[in-house]
């Protein structure tokens, strides 16, 4: 079993990134290690420039995200942690897979349409083509499993299509078809000001997003001021109905407490948000505060974080080399 997944270096990660991805990866790395498998987690810095970003900002964000992942529990002794750009085979494999992928397949990718909006003609080729790089990211290591959210499942299906077509076109049994790992425990965390939108650092309202770098007081303040409704919390999930803000806060509480919403309602059903939000704030501070403190400590020595990424990249390059060579051999590129 080999698990591979990556995260873009978008600066300070927020609560949604942590609960929806990193926290799940920490659990996964231990489960995979117990089964004798291998976990690989990378900072997807090659994906970041598909939309323009200042070089200094990208470099800083890569280190900050790595430090956050380590602080949250990704252990370089258990998992291979690296930044993608240090393994040139990602780029090389992406080009080779471009010759197999089909334009029609990429035209069906909904995230390009969402990100490019009405400016599709002005979008970078990289933004259009990055699903092929995503395919290379996992096929390069013959990943057996890829933890993905629902919004990324389409890209994994593309990777499987590319792998199937390559194996068929060249008459080889080279690429493993990676299976998705969609954890039901991985919640979709919404904005604290508008529960119809995902929590995002790009939201203009600072109150909408809890950043992992936030102070204890800031975390508590954001939860106490989170948008709610005037009704008390119900006794059952079914009674929540369309109360999106209440459901979001309950989801966050359950995820932080390693519990579930029915259990949380069993404790708080019949109580108002005047009782629930302070309890949620205290829980969030207790869980996120130590991560922030460790992240700050790690960032005091960015060179040490860079060394962790370099060591991980060396391991990744060793794993990638034979698969890249077999791909080139299959295509007649090794003369």
C-alpha positions in Angstrom: 0.0 0.0 0.0 1.4 3.4 -1.0 -0.6 6.5 -0.2 0.3 9.8 -2.0 -1.3 13.2 -1.6 -0.3 16.9 -1.9 -1.4 20.3 -0.8 -0.7 23.7 -2.5 1.4 26.2 -0.7 -1.1 28.9 -0.2 0.5 30.4 2.9 -1.0 30.0 6.4 -3.3 27.0 6.3 -6.7 27.4 7.9 -9.0 25.2 9.9 -10.6 23.8 6.8 -7.3 22.6 5.4 -6.4 21.1 8.7 -9.7 19.2 9.4 -10.3 18.3 5.7 -6.9 17.1 4.8 -3.9 17.3 7.2 -5.6 15.9 10.3 -6.8 12.9 8.1 -3.3 12.4 6.8 -1.9 12.2 10.3 -4.2 9.4 11.1 -3.6 7.8 7.7 0.2 7.8 8.1 -0.1 5.7 11.3 -2.6 3.3 9.8 -0.6 2.8 6.7 2.7 2.3 8.7 0.9 -0.3 10.8 0.1 -2.2 7.6 3.7 -2.1 6.4 2.8 0.5 3.7 4.2 3.9 2.8 2.8 7.4 2.9 4.1 10.3 0.8 2.9 13.9 1.3 4.2 16.7 -0.8 3.9 20.5 -1.1 2.5 21.0 -4.6 4.7 24.0 -5.4 4.7 23.2 -9.2 0.9 23.7 -9.1 1.1 27.1 -7.4 2.3 29.2 -10.4 -0.6 28.2 -12.6 -2.0 31.5 -11.2 0.7 34.1 -10.8 2.4 34.3 -7.4 5.5 36.3 -6.4 8.6 34.0 -6.2 9.5 35.1 -2.7 5.9 34.5 -1.6 5.8 31.0 -3.1 9.1 30.1 -1.4 8.0 31.4 2.0 4.6 29.6 1.7 6.3 26.3 0.9 8.3 26.4 4.1 5.3 27.6 6.1 3.0 24.8 4.9 5.7 22.2 5.5 6.2 23.5 9.1 2.4 23.4 9.6 2.2 19.8 8.4 5.0 18.8 10.7 3.5 20.7 13.7 0.1 19.0 13.0 1.6 15.6 13.2 3.1 14.6 9.8 6.2 12.7 11.0 9.1 12.7 8.5 10.2 9.4 10.2 7.0 7.8 9.2 6.1 9.5 6.0 8.1 11.0 3.1 7.5 14.7 3.1 8.9 16.8 0.3 8.2 19.7 -2.1 7.3 18.6 -5.6 9.7 20.9 -7.5 12.7 19.1 -5.9 11.7 16.0 -7.8 12.1 16.8 -11.6 10.5 13.5 -12.5 7.1 15.1 -11.7 7.5 17.5 -14.6 9.0 14.9 -16.9 6.2 12.5 -16.3 3.6 15.1 -16.8 4.9 15.8 -20.3 4.9 12.1 -21.2 1.4 11.8 -19.9 0.3 14.8 -21.9 0.9 12.8 -25.0 -1.7 10.2 -23.8 -4.3 12.5 -22.2 -7.0 13.8 -24.5 -8.3 17.4 -24.9 -11.8 16.2 -24.5 -11.0 14.8 -21.1 -9.5 18.1 -19.9 -12.4 20.0 -21.3 -14.6 18.2 -18.8 -12.6 19.2 -15.8 -15.0 21.5 -13.8 -12.3 23.1 -11.7 -10.7 24.9 -14.7 -14.0 26.3 -15.6 -14.5 27.5 -12.0 -11.1 29.0 -11.6 -10.8 30.6 -15.1 -14.3 31.9 -15.0 -15.0 34.2 -18.0 -11.3 34.7 -18.7 -10.6 31.2 -20.1 -8.7 32.6 -23.1 -6.5 34.6 -20.7 -5.8 31.7 -18.3 -2.5 30.0 -18.3 -1.9 26.7 -20.1 -0.8 25.4 -16.7 -4.2 26.1 -15.2 -5.8 24.1 -18.0 -3.3 21.3 -17.9 -2.6 20.9 -14.2 -4.9 17.8 -13.9 -2.3 15.9 -16.0 0.4 17.0 -13.6 -1.8 15.8 -10.8 -2.0 12.4 -12.6 1.8 12.4 -12.8 2.1 13.2 -9.1 0.4 9.9 -8.2 1.3 7.6 -11.2 5.0 8.4 -10.8 5.0 6.5 -7.5 2.5 3.8 -8.5 0.2 5.1 -5.6 -2.4 2.5 -4.6 -4.5 5.0 -2.7 -5.0 8.8 -2.9 -6.9 10.7 -0.2 -9.1 13.2 -2.0 -12.0 15.4 -1.3 -15.2 15.2 -3.4 -14.0 18.2 -5.4 -10.8 16.4 -6.5 -12.4 13.0 -7.2 -12.8 14.0 -10.9 -9.0 14.5 -11.2 -8.3 11.1 -9.8 -10.6 9.6 -12.3 -8.7 11.4 -15.0 -5.4 9.8 -13.6 -7.0 6.4 -13.8 -8.1 7.1 -17.4 -4.6 8.2 -18.4 -3.0 5.1 -16.7 -5.4 2.8 -18.5 -4.9 4.3 -21.9 -1.1 4.3 -21.5 -1.0 0.7 -20.4 -3.2 -0.2 -23.3 -1.5 1.9 -26.0 2.0 0.6 -25.1 1.0 -3.0 -24.2 2.4 -2.7 -20.7 1.2 -3.3 -17.2 3.1 -0.3 -15.8 0.8 2.0 -14.0 -1.3 1.1 -11.0 -4.8 2.5 -11.0 -5.0 4.5 -7.8 -8.1 4.1 -5.6 -9.7 7.2 -3.9 -9.7 7.4 -0.2 -12.6 9.7 0.7 -12.9 9.7 4.4 -16.4 10.2 5.8 -14.6 11.7 8.8 -13.1 14.5 6.7 -15.6 17.3 6.9 -16.3 20.1 4.5 -15.7 23.2 6.6 -17.6 26.3 5.6 -17.1 30.1 6.3 -18.0 31.3 9.8 -19.8 34.2 8.2 -21.6 32.5 5.3 -22.1 28.7 5.6 -23.0 28.5 1.9 -19.3 29.1 1.0 -16.2 27.0 1.9 -13.8 28.5 4.4 -11.1 30.2 2.4 -8.2 32.5 3.0 -9.2 34.6 0.0 -12.5 35.7 1.8 -12.3 39.4 2.4 -13.7 38.9 5.9 -11.0 37.9 8.5 -13.9 36.7 10.7 -14.8 34.1 8.2 -11.7 32.0 8.5 -9.7 30.5 11.4 -6.1 30.4 10.5 -3.8 28.0 12.2 -1.4 30.9 13.0 -4.1 32.8 14.8 -3.6 33.5 18.5 -5.8 31.9 21.2 -7.7 35.1 21.7 -8.3 35.5 17.9 -9.5 31.9 17.5 -11.9 32.3 20.5 -13.2 35.7 19.2 -13.9 34.3 15.7 -16.0 31.4 17.1 -17.9 33.6 19.5 -18.8 36.0 16.7 -19.6 33.2 14.1 -22.9 33.7 12.4 -25.7 31.6 13.9 -29.5 31.7 14.1 -31.8 32.4 17.2 -33.0 28.8 17.7 -31.6 26.4 20.2 -29.7 23.3 19.1 -32.0 20.3 18.3 -31.7 16.9 19.8 -31.2 15.1 16.4 -29.4 15.7 13.1 -32.7 15.4 11.3 -34.1 18.3 13.2 -31.2 20.6 11.9 -32.9 20.8 8.6 -31.5 23.7 6.5 -29.7 25.5 9.4 -26.4 25.7 7.6 -24.5 27.8 10.1 -25.6 25.5 13.0 -24.6 22.4 11.0 -21.2 23.9 10.2 -20.3 24.8 13.8 -21.5 21.3 15.0 -19.3 19.7 12.3 -16.3 21.7 13.4 -16.9 20.7 17.1 -17.3 17.1 16.2 -14.1 17.0 14.0 -12.0 18.7 16.7 -13.3 16.4 19.4 -12.9 13.2 17.3 -16.6 12.7 17.6 -19.7 13.0 15.4 -22.6 15.4 15.2 -25.2 13.1 16.8 -22.9 12.8 19.9 -22.4 16.5 20.0 -26.1 17.1 19.8 -26.5 14.6 22.6 -24.5 17.0 24.8 -25.8 20.3 23.6 -29.3 19.6 22.3 -31.8 22.0 23.8 -29.0 24.6 24.6 -28.6 27.9 22.8 -25.5 29.2 21.0 -24.7 31.3 24.1 -23.6 28.0 25.7 -22.3 26.2 22.6 -20.1 28.8 21.0 -17.9 29.4 24.1 -17.5 25.6 24.4 -16.5 25.4 20.8 -14.1 28.3 21.2 -12.4 26.6 24.2 -12.1 23.3 22.3 -10.6 25.0 19.2 -8.0 26.8 21.3 -7.1 23.6 23.1 -6.6 21.7 19.8 -5.1 24.4 17.6 -3.0 26.3 20.1 -0.3 23.6 20.4 -0.1 23.2 16.6 0.4 27.0 16.3 3.1 27.1 19.0 5.0 24.2 17.4 4.7 25.8 13.9 6.1 29.1 15.3 9.0 27.2 16.9 9.7 25.4 13.6 9.6 28.6 11.6 12.3 30.1 13.9 14.7 27.8 12.0 13.5 27.7 8.4 16.7 26.0 7.3 15.8 23.0 9.4 12.4 22.7 7.7 14.2 23.0 4.3 16.5 20.2 5.3 13.5 18.0 6.1 12.1 18.7 2.6 15.4 18.0 1.0 15.7 14.7 2.8 12.2 13.7 1.7 12.9 14.7 -1.9 16.0 12.5 -2.0 13.8 9.5 -1.0 11.1 10.5 -3.5 13.6 10.8 -6.3 14.8 7.2 -5.7 11.2 5.9 -5.8 10.4 8.0 -8.9 13.4 7.1 -11.1 12.5 3.5 -12.0 8.9 4.3 -12.9 10.0 7.2 -15.1 12.6 5.0 -16.8 10.0 2.3 -17.4 7.7 4.9 -18.9 10.4 6.2 -21.2 11.4 2.6 -22.2 7.8 1.8 -23.0 7.6 4.8 -25.3 10.9 4.1 -27.0 12.6 7.1 -25.5 15.7 5.3 -24.1 18.1 4.8 -26.9 
